[in-house]
């Protein structure tokens, strides 16, 4: 390719905003010439690089937009400590197909059993599958909706949340909610029913959700919607944090040498005390 043509290609790719193709076309051209490939093969290679570049940028943007408090992965989740959890089911959910099907996921278990870790890991896998995810807590979400209602923008706020294919609501049940906040969450989940996916973590079994919402009728209606198309993951066993604390206390301590804390005193030499 002559410099004239090279400059023309670069200008066109820059105008079309195709940085992946702009970066890759020269090497793709050399490979195509060396392999005696045709124009179609060369064009396919360049466009494939552009598509991959855009996918990577999209995933990076969606990851920032998700507002995960920590980066947690399924590879770092210790399934051996949760034998009741079906590992194959969780790995299948990492494809994001359940999110595309507008299903829900409910993760139940005591404090420290890995509910938030698993939720963030499934959220990250969903982002990497090309879908938009948002992480929040039950308290933060209810306060956000109350503020929107006070500003007379509640319907617009519901629409804003709908742009996310998956909303992760962490820590439902750790604190009882005032009635107005409980009603906001009920409306939120009702708005997303069969329209978009939600993932909820809770330290309470379903029979105790009335302690959070206060209204048995509303709680029953909420559970009816949430569990209609849902994957329920129960995490049992000891707390990760409790096990780690036990391991630290059980670790052998290094013996303290008496001389380390009581160094011997060496008397001064005659030269040191002479005037």
Number of C-alpha atoms within 10 A of each C-alpha: 9 7 8 8 10 13 12 12 15 18 13 13 17 13 10 10 12 19 17 18 23 20 16 16 23 16 12 19 19 13 14 18 13 9 9 11 12 10 12 10 13 19 15 12 19 22 17 15 20 20 13 13 16 15 15 13 11 16 19 13 13 21 22 11 15 21 13 19 10 10 12 19 16 19 9 10 14 11 15 9 16 17 12 13 15 12 14 9 11 15 14 11 17 21 16 22 13 19 23 15 14 18 22 26 23 20 22 23 19 17 20 18 22 24 24 22 18 21 25 24 22 24 30 25 21 26 26 20 15 15 20 22 27 22 19 18 16 23 20 13 18 22 16 15 22 19 14 16 15 9 9 11 14 17 12 12 16 17 13 10 17 17 13 19 22 29 25 27 22 24 20 19 20 14 11 16 19 12 12 13 21 21 18 19 21 19 15 18 19 15 16 22 19 16 15 21 26 24 24 23 25 23 21 20 13 12 10 12 21 17 15 18 23 16 14 12 10 15 20 14 12 19 15 11 17 23 14 12 17 17 18 14 19 19 23 18 13 14 16 15 13 13 12 11 11 11 11 11 10 9 8 8 8 6 6 8 9 9 8 8 8 8 9 9 6 6 7 8 8 8 7 8 7 6 5
